[in-house]
């Protein structure tokens, strides 16, 4: 049954207008989520609709929102914004377990499906899920919630509608020419940073860069224009594109600094998450979202990749204290974010940008402080830590920092627990844990995808599922730590002086056809100008300071990582988890070959290994066929459950995953090693 409520009715049912926060909830849909599907906690219901917010721009709780004092105000002097929400909860309130998991959407989408649960389909916009094949968290009665926060998404996406500040300013667009696109003379950039306020702007500056971090050479203003070339060759003036008079003679990177129009007040995204979560947890005004006592006695924020970086920035800027200075999130599951934050809350913020390793060149992403506790940034400025505000305000949540191998190789992950010069270890903050997973990729892909021409890489892709298998268990451990004080597993990550080393000291074996990268993409101190910290205004282009010392996990004789937690497939390996070779043309720009990593199967037999000069022991020398492999897998499953990295009720799913891994690697051998084209 679907019930529709008008915004006026819901707003009228809420308490008197608050000074800030959630002021209206419009429930557009309330129904049984999957009719007839009985989880351990019974049927679930879905609620979705629109949340309307207001903030007082002069309030102390608004001081960390960039440009908020410039934003347009309503008749009450408040700044308005709105966005979508979705909630999944047990239909029977008595079967909810008291914990709500708030997932920070990643570019308007969920990363929960495939990591926390498995559903046949899952959308935050129009949810048509028919089945959940990995239901443990639903069986246990968890409530799930989402609210839009990203202000630069399209109107039909799961974002946030925010006002703009009536000012202009400088922005920097970047473009890779001649790499994935053949053109060496120009491209569009409007979707990245906006369009030029004046196509004839004489002060706009275009530079060509030969490598990451070089200052570039300025192209004379007369040698380029804001324009695009149509398919027929006609040149059309376009404030959202640039065109060189003379194409580049080789692939390169172009940066373009120009003046653009009013910026959106993007920091309202962090405000929306704070106020939506507070509405669920504290219920100062009543709505259909918080009218059941006990659904959110404990509130855990979960974010993967961009969303994890959002949560790190959220904590750094003090948003875990609501308008009344109360704790918002009791726990944070910060997953696959590395040590960075993001471009979320400053003038002309770019939430989708992710750092140098994926082509987001010199953005306000990987910024000091990286570690939870105070450190000094190469001796510049006062000591500072990510959790300083939360600790000062007594609103620090329990935190699990969870890293893939990718985070060390592409997301400056070592800075999470080392000093910026890479020479010292930063102590672990009270109430936190750090778990690094060996051999797992940021975005796992099936082994055989390397055969597809449009995504072909030199080595098969990494399909290690270990983090996904462990994540529900870690979430439950975090919940128990919050609720009952039950201590979770101790931190497990590479350590300085033994298993965390400079890339030059990596002892990678000589595997035929495999050449590991020289090291992670570089990350520097970024001088963003005198008004960045006070007003969120970036002086473009940024000025480079000292280069951070990034360390990586050491490897064993197979090339598999040491010091990180070995999940199921890494505990019973069938090959080496490493990186696909870099595109030679992109090496100067520090880009790894995506974030998928690589998987190199062990030789099937000793003879095969000797023939190919592969120094690694063969599969036949490790396991007596499938039965031997599955016996080892069963022992590993028992071990993972015993230490809290696998839920007991997911034993059979884990066993199925291991059997599938054996079969996939066996199938891969039909095509690997690949004959020369």
N, C-alpha and C positions, 0 to 999 in steps of 0.2 A: 504494500500500500504506500503510495506516494502522497505526502502532504505538503502543501505549499503555504507559506506564510509571507505576508507582505512585510516589507521593511518597517512600515509605520506601526503595524501591530506589535512586532517584536520590540521595536524601540520603545513603544509605550509600556510594554511589560517589564522593561528593565528599570533599574533604580534611577533616581534623579541623575541628571547629566553629571558625569564625572569631569574633573578638571582636565583629564587627559586619559588616553587609553582607548579601550573598546567602548564605543558609544551605541552601536547597533549591530545586531546579528540578524541577517536575512537567511533563513533556512529555506532553500529552494527544493531540497530533496531529503526525505527521510524514509528509509525503506529497509527491508531485510537485504543484507548484502548479497548473500548467495542462498536463495530459497532452497530449503531442504538440507542444507549443509550443516550438520551438527558437529561442532568442534568439541573439545573437552570442556570448554566453557559454554557450550550451547551455541545457538545461532548468534551471528553478529549482525548489527545494524549499521547502516551507512548514513551519515548526515553530510550534506554539502551545501554550500551557498556563498554568501558574501559577508565579510566583516568590514565595518566602517570604524575608522579610528579618528581621534583628534588628539593633538598635543598642544600644550601651551608653549610657544617658542621662547618665552622669558623664564620658564621654570628651570630650576637647577637640574632636573632630570633630562632636560633637552640640550644642555650645554655641549654635549659631545656629538650632536647632529650637525654636520657641516652645512652651512648656508641656511640653517633653519630660521634665523632671524630675518632673512631676506624673502622667505616664502610668503605667498599671498595668504591672507587670513580671512576667516568668515566673520559674521557679525558679532560673534562672541570673542573675537580676537584669537581664535585657535586655527591651527593648520590641519586641514583635512586630507585624508588619503584612505584608500580602500583596496581590498584584494580578496581572492577566493580562499576557502578553507575546505578541508575534508576530514571527517572523523570516522573511525571504525571502533566499535566497542561492543562487548557482549550485550545482547538484548536484555538479558536478565541482570539487573544491577548487582544482585547478590553474588554473581559469578565473576564479576570483574575483580582483578587481584589488587587493585589500588594503585597500579603504576601505569602512567601514560608515557608512551614513547613518542616524542615530537621529532619527526624527521625534517631537517632543513632540506627543502627541495633543491635539487641540483639542476640549474638552468630550467626550472619548471617541471622537472621529472623526478621520479623516485629512484633511489639506489637501494631501497629496501628489498625489492623483489629480486631474488637471486643471491642476496647476502643474508638477510634476516629471515626470509621465507621464500617459498617458490610458488608462484601462481601462473596459470596459463596465460594470463594477460593482466596488466595492472596500469591504470591511468589515473592521474589526479584530476583530469578534466571531465572525462566521461567514463566512469569505471564500469566495465562490463565483465569483470572476473567471473568465471564459471567454476573454477576448481583451484584448490590450494593443495599442492602435493608435498609440501614441507610445512606442516601446520603447528609445530611445537609451541611457538609463542602465542598463537591463537588458542591452542588447547589449554595453555596456562592462564588465560584470561587477561592478557595485556590489551590495553587500549592504544590505538595508533592515531596520531593527529598530524596534520599538515596545514600550513598557511602560506600563502604567497608572500614573497619578500623582495624579489628582484625587479627593480623599477624600470629596467630597459628591455623587458620582454615585450612581445607583441600582445595586442589586446585579447587575442583568443588563447593565450598561453597562461600558465599558472604562475602569474607574476604579481605585481603590485602597481596600482595607479597612483603616482606621486606628482605633486606640483613641481614647477620649475622656478628657479630664482631669476628675477629680471636683471641679469647681468650678462656680460660676455667675457671671453677670455681665450687664452691660448691652449691648444691641444696638439697632440702629436699622433699622427697616423703612421703606421709602418706597413710595408708591403714587400713580400718576397717575389721577385721577378725572375722568371725563367726556370722555376723549380717545378711545382705541381702544375702551373699554367705556363704555356709556351711563350706568352707575350713578354717582351723585354722593354716595352715602351710605356706601360702604364696599367692602371687598374682602378676599380672603385674602392672607396674606403668609408663611405657613409654609414654602413652598418656597424663599423668599428667605433668611431669616435664622433660621428656627426659630420655635417657638411660645412663648408666655408661660408662665413657670413657674407663675404664679398668675393666673387670669382676673380676680380681684378686686384685683389689685395697685394699691394707692392711689397709688404713686409713679410709675406709668407716665405719660408725658407725650406728648400728641398736639398737633402743630402743623400749621397750614395755611400754605402758601407761595404767594405770587403770582408769584415769579420765582426763578430760580436764584441762590442766594447770599443771599437775604434771611433774617433770623433766624426769620421766621414768627411767627404769632400763636397763642398757646396756647389750646386749646379746654378749657374746664373739664371736670374728670374726670367730673362728673355728666352731661355732654352727649354722652358716647360710652361704648361698652362693647366688651369682647372678645366679639364675637358675629357671626353671619351671618344673613341673611334667606333663608329657603327660597323655592322657586318659588311656593308658595302664600301667601307673605307671613308665615309663622310665623318668629319670631325665636328662634334657638337659640344658647345660650352656646357659644363656640368660642375657645380660646386661640390659634388660628392665624388669626384674622380680626378686623377691627374694624368697628364700625357706628356712624355718627353719628346722634344723635337727630334732628337737622335737616340734611337734605342741603345740600351746597354750592350757592350760587346761580349758580355758573359753574364751568367746568373749573378744576382746580387740583391742586396736589401736596400730599400729606399725608406727614408724617414721624411716626414713633411710636417713642419710646425706652422700653424695658421690660426687665425682668430675665428671662433665659431659663436653660436648664439647661446641662449639661456640654458644653463645646466639643470638637469633634474636633481631634486634633493634626494640623492640615493641613500643617504644615511637613514632615511625613514624605514628602510628595509630591516635594519637592526632594531629599530623602535617597534615595528610591527611584530617581530618575533618575541620581543620582550613583553609587549602588552597582550598579545594573544596568549602566550604561556601563562602570564600572571592571571589572565581572565579564567583560564582553565583551573589553575591551582588555588587562587585566593577567592575568586568569585565575588568581588566587591559589588558587581552588578550581575543580576541573574539572567541567564539565557538558556536555550535548549542545550548548550554545550557544557554547562557546569551545574545543571539542576539536579544532578545525581550525586549525592554526598559520597565521597570516597573514590571516585574514578581517578583522581589525580592527587592522591595523598603524596605520591612520589612522582616527580617529573624528570624524565631523562631525555636529554637532547642527543640526537644521533645525526652525524654528518659524514659523508664520504667525499673525499677529494675536495672540490670547490666548497662543498657544504661544511666539511671539516675545517677548512681554512676560515670560512665565515664564523664558525663557532670560536676559533682561536682569536679572531679579531673582536668578536662580540665580548669575550671575557677580558681582553686587553683594554678595551675602551670603557669597561665598567657597566655594561648593559645587563649583567646578571643580578643587579639590584633594580627592582621596579620603582615606580614613581614614589612609593612609600618606603623605599630603602629595604624592602624585603627580598629574601632569596627567591629567585625565579626557578632556575634548574637545580635540582638536587644532584644530578649526575650528568656527565658529558662523555659520550662515546665518540672521540675524535679519531676518525679513521681515514687513513691514506692521504693525509694533508701534509706530511713531512714537517718541516719546521717553519713553514711560511704562514702568511696570513693572506691578505688580498686587497684588491682595489674596490672596497665596498663603501667607504664613508669619507669621501673628499669631493671637492668640486671636479666635475667631469669624471666621476668614478666609472670603472669598467669592470663590473663583477665577473664577466666571463673570461678575463685574462688570467693566465695561470702560471706565468713565469718563463724565464729564458729557455728552459728545457723543451718547451713546446711552441716556441716561436713568439711568445708574448714578450717582446724585447724591452728590457729595462723599465718594466712597469712597477707600480707601488705594490708589490706582491711579497717578495722575500725580503722583509724588512726586520731589522733589529727592533725589539728583543726576540730571540728565538726560544730560549730556555724559559722554563716556568719561574725559576728563582733568579734574582738579580745577578747580572754579569756586566762587564764593561766592554763596550764596543771598540776594541783595539785601542783602549786608553782614551777614547773621545767621549766626553760627557760623563754624567753620573751613572752608577750602576742601575740597571733596569731589568725587570723580569716581566714575563707575560702575565703573571697572576698578581702583580703588585696591587692593582685596583681592587680586585676581588678579595684579596687577603686583607687589605686596609679596611674595606667596607664589611668584612665578615660575611661575605656571600660566595666564598669559594666552594664550588661543587666538588664532589668526587669525580676524578677524571681518569679515563683510560686513553692513553695515546697509543694508537695501533698503526704500525707501519708495514708496508710491503717492502720487498727488495727495491722496488722502483723509487721509493721515497729517499733511499740513500743515494741512488744513482741519478735521480732527476728532480728531487724536491728538497735538497739540502738537509736531509734527515738527520745527519750526524750533529748538526747544531742544536738539536733538541736536547742533547745531553753532553755537549762539549762547549768549551769557551770558543770565542770567535776565531782565535788563532789556531784552534785544533790541538792545543797543547795541554789543556786541563779538562778535568771532568767536573760537570756541574752537578751538585747533589740533587737527589730526587726530592721534590716538594712533598710535604706531608699531604696525604689524601690523594695521591696520584700513583699510577702505574704506567709503565711503558712496555709494550709487547711488539717486538719486531718479528715478522714471519719470513723465514728463509725461502728464497726461490719463488716467491709469489709476485705476480705482475700487477701493475695498477689496473690494467684492463685485460684480464685473461681472454684468450681466444683459442678456439679449437686447433689442435695440432695440424690438421690438414689444410687449414686456410692458406698456407703458404703456396698451395697449388693454384690458387686463383690468380689469374693474370693481373687483375686490377689492384690486388693487395699483396703481390708476391714480395717475399723477403728472401734473403739468402739462406736463412735457417727456419725450421718450423717454429711456429708461434708457441708461446708458453701457455699452458692450460692448467696450471697448478691451482686446485680449488681449496687449498688448506685454510686460507683466511676465511673464506665463505663457510667452510664446514665448522670453524671455531666461533664465528661471530655471535650466533645466538647464545652459546654457552657463556661467552664473555659478558654479554648484555645481562644475563641472569646473575652472573657473579657480581657485576656492578650494582644491580638492584638489591641483592642480598647485603652487600657492603653498606649501602645506604639505609636499608630497612632494619637489619638486625645487627649490623656491625661485623658480620662474618667476613674475615679477611680473605681477599681474592688471592690468586697465585702471585708470587713475587714477580717483579719486573724481569723481563728476559729480552736482552738486546745486546748487540756487540759492545765490547768494552775497550776503552782506550788502553793501549799497551799490549794487547793480545789479539783480539779478534776484530778490532776497528783500526784500520790502517790507511796511510796515504795510498792512493791508487798505484803509485810506482812500486809499492811493496807487495802488490797482489801476486800470489804464487799460483797463477792459473796454469793448469796443465796444457801440454802441447796436443790439443785435439785437432785432428785434420779438418781444415776448412773453418776453424773458429778463431776469430781474433777479437778479444774483448776490447771495449772502448778504452781510450787513454785515461779517462776519468769523467766525473760528472760535469755537466755544463757549468761554467763559472758563474759565481754570484758575487757581486761587489756591494760595498756600502754605496748607497745612493744619496747624493745631495739633491734634495727635492725643492730647495729654496727656503728662504727665511720665513715664509708665511704658511708652510705646510703644517707644522705642528699646531700653530695658533688658529689658522683659518681653513686648513685643508686645501690650500691653493698650491699647485705644483708649478715650479718654474721649468718650462720645457726648453731644451732637452735636459735631463738630469745630469749631474756631474758625478763621475765615478770616483770612489775613494778606494780604500784598501780592498783587496780580494780576500774573501773568506776561505779558510782552509777546510775543504770538504773531504771527509773520510768515508771509506766504504768497508763493508764486511769482508774479512779474509775468507779464503775458500780452502776446501780440503783437496785431497788428491783427485777427486772426481770433478772439481770445479764448482762444487756446491758450497753454499755459504756456511760459515761457522759463526757461533755466537748468537745467532737469531734462533727463535723457537722453530723446531722442525715439526710441522704438522704431519698428517698422515702420508701424503704422497712423498714428502721430503724424507720421512722416516723410513720409507720402504721404496727407495728410488728406482726408477727404470731409465734414468738418464740425467743429464746435467741441465740445470736451469740457469740461463745466462742471458746475454743480450744479442739481438741481431746487429750485425755490423752497420755502422753509420753510412749514410749516403755520402760518398767522398765530397760532393759539392757542398754539403751542409756542415761538414766538420768545422770549418772556420766559424760557424754560427752556433756551435755547441749543442746541436740538436741530436738527441738519440733517435734511433729508428722507431718512433712512436713510443708508447709506454707499455707495449705488450710483452716485451722480452722474447726470449727464444728457448727452445727445448731441443737438446741434442741427445737422441737415444743412445744408451750403451750398446756396444756390439752385442749381437745375439749370442754369439759363441766365442770361445777363446780364439779359435782359428780365424774367425772373421776379424777380430780385433788385431791379431798379429798381421794379417794380410793388409789391413788398412792403416797399420802403425798407430792404432789408437791405444794409449796407455791405460785406459780405464778397464777395470774388470768387467767381464761380460755378464749378461743377464743369467746365462746358464751357470756361471760360477757363483752367483749370488743366491739363486732360488732354484729349487727342483721343480721346474715347470709351474703351471698355474696353481697347483695345490700348494706348493712351497711358498709361492708369492702370497696367496690368500691366508696361509697360516701366519706368515709374518705380518700381514695386514691386520689380522684379528688381534695379535699381540699388541700392535701399535694402537688399535682402537681402544683396547683395555687401558693402555697407558694414558691416552689422551683423556679418557673419561675420568681416570683416577686423579689427575691433576687439575681438572676443571676446564679443559680446552675442547670438550665435546659433551653435548647433552646425552645422557643415557638413552633417552627416548629416540635419539637420532642414530643409534647404532646401526640399524639395518640400512638406513640411507647412506651412511658413511661406507658401509661394506659394499653397497651397490656402486658407489662412486669409485671405489678401488678396483672393482671388477671391470667397470667401464674404462678405467685408466689402462688396465692391462690390454683390453681389447683395442683401444685406440692406438696405443703404441705399437701393437702388433700390426694393425692396419697401416700405420705410418711406414713400417718397414717395406711395404710394397713399393713405396715411392721414394724412400730415403736410404742411402744418399741419392740425391737427384742427379740423373745424367745431365751432361752439359747440353744446353740448348743448341 
